[in-house]
Amino acid sequence: LLRIFRVLKLSRFLLESNLLLQSLVRSSRKIGVFLFTVVLLCIIMGTFMYAIEGPENGFTSIPLSIYWAIVTLTTVGYGDIAPSTVIGQLLASVIMILGYAIIAVPTGIVTVDLTTNNVTKTDSLLCNSCNHSLTAEHKFCSNCGTQL
């Protein structure tokens, strides 16, 4: 696996991917609470849509209405079920707008963690052989392979 990283010159991204992974792990509780809230919102909105539209407009059950809410909230929008009443269309519009807002929240959570934990380290080293600039975490030069 390490050889593949060397051949594709991906080793320079290992540090950054590790920092991102650490940030995701630190933010996992916040993201978990957020996902729980989204699932709860889908259940509530799906139930409202079932009550508003009813079986005569294609929303034949609450699970089907929850499916519609998930598809709408995630902005997938298959189009297999669509509200036909004005109130149902208004609720669908609100769910669609919420879907766009929900996309940004996990990104913001991880970004805040990345910036507050000062992951952009400015410590750098120079390789003795080729004077290539490296971060302090490197053990070998990524340019010439010399041990630091």
C-alpha positions in Angstrom: 0.0 0.0 0.0 2.8 2.4 0.8 4.4 1.7 -2.6 1.2 2.6 -4.3 1.2 5.9 -2.4 4.8 6.5 -3.5 4.1 5.7 -7.1 1.1 7.9 -7.3 2.9 10.6 -5.2 0.1 10.6 -2.7 2.3 10.4 0.4 2.4 14.2 0.6 -1.4 14.1 1.4 -1.2 11.6 4.2 -0.6 14.2 6.9 -3.6 16.3 5.7 -5.9 13.3 5.5 -4.8 12.3 9.0 -5.7 15.7 10.3 -9.1 15.6 8.6 -9.7 12.2 10.0 -8.8 13.3 13.5 -11.1 16.3 13.1 -14.0 14.0 12.0 -13.4 11.8 15.0 -13.4 14.7 17.4 -16.6 16.0 15.8 -18.4 12.7 15.7 -20.7 13.4 18.7 -21.8 16.7 17.2 -22.4 15.1 13.8 -24.3 12.2 15.5 -26.6 14.6 17.3 -27.1 16.5 14.0 -27.9 13.3 12.1 -30.4 12.3 14.9 -32.1 15.6 14.5 -32.3 15.2 10.7 -33.9 11.8 11.1 -36.3 13.1 13.6 -37.1 16.0 11.3 -37.8 13.6 8.4 -40.2 11.6 10.6 -42.1 14.7 11.7 -42.2 16.2 8.2 -43.2 12.9 6.6 -46.0 12.5 9.2 -47.2 16.0 8.5 -47.2 15.4 4.8 -49.3 12.2 5.3 -51.8 14.2 7.3 -51.9 17.0 4.8 -52.0 15.1 1.5 -53.5 11.7 2.5 -53.8 8.5 0.6 -55.9 10.1 -2.1 -52.9 12.1 -3.3 -50.4 9.2 -3.3 -49.2 9.4 0.3 -50.6 6.0 1.2 -48.8 5.4 4.4 -46.6 7.2 7.0 -43.4 5.2 6.0 -44.0 6.2 2.4 -44.4 9.8 3.5 -41.2 9.6 5.5 -39.4 8.2 2.5 -40.7 11.2 0.5 -39.4 13.5 3.2 -35.9 11.9 3.2 -35.7 12.1 -0.6 -36.8 15.7 -0.6 -34.7 16.8 2.3 -31.5 15.3 0.8 -32.4 17.1 -2.5 -32.4 13.8 -4.5 -36.0 14.3 -5.6 -36.9 11.1 -7.5 -40.3 12.5 -8.5 -42.2 9.3 -7.8 -44.4 11.0 -5.2 -45.3 14.7 -5.3 -47.7 16.8 -3.2 -50.7 18.1 -5.1 -52.3 20.4 -2.5 -51.1 24.0 -2.0 -50.3 23.3 1.7 -48.4 20.2 0.8 -46.4 22.1 -1.9 -45.6 24.8 0.6 -44.4 22.2 3.1 -42.3 20.6 0.3 -40.8 23.9 -0.5 -39.8 24.4 3.2 -38.3 20.9 3.3 -36.3 21.6 0.1 -34.8 24.8 1.5 -34.0 23.0 4.7 -32.2 20.4 2.7 -29.8 23.0 1.3 -29.2 24.4 4.8 -28.6 20.9 6.2 -25.9 20.2 3.7 -23.7 23.0 5.1 -24.0 22.1 8.8 -21.6 19.1 8.9 -19.1 21.0 6.8 -19.2 23.9 9.3 -18.8 21.5 12.3 -15.7 20.0 10.8 -14.3 23.3 9.6 -14.7 24.8 13.1 -12.9 21.9 14.6 -10.0 22.2 12.1 -9.5 25.9 12.7 -9.9 25.9 16.5 -7.5 23.0 17.0 -4.9 24.9 15.0 -4.2 22.1 12.6 -2.4 24.4 10.2 1.0 24.0 11.7 3.7 26.3 10.5 6.6 24.3 11.9 8.8 23.3 8.9 12.1 21.6 8.3 14.5 21.7 5.5 16.1 18.6 4.1 19.8 18.5 4.5 20.4 17.0 1.1 18.0 18.9 -1.2 16.7 21.8 1.0 13.1 20.7 0.3 10.7 22.2 2.8 8.9 19.7 5.0 6.6 19.6 8.0 7.9 18.6 11.4 6.0 15.3 11.3 8.0 13.9 8.3 10.7 11.4 9.0 12.0 11.2 5.5 12.2 13.8 2.7 9.4 13.4 0.2 11.6 14.8 -2.5 14.8 12.8 -2.2 14.0 10.2 0.4 16.8 11.1 2.9 16.2 10.4 6.5 15.7 13.6 8.5 
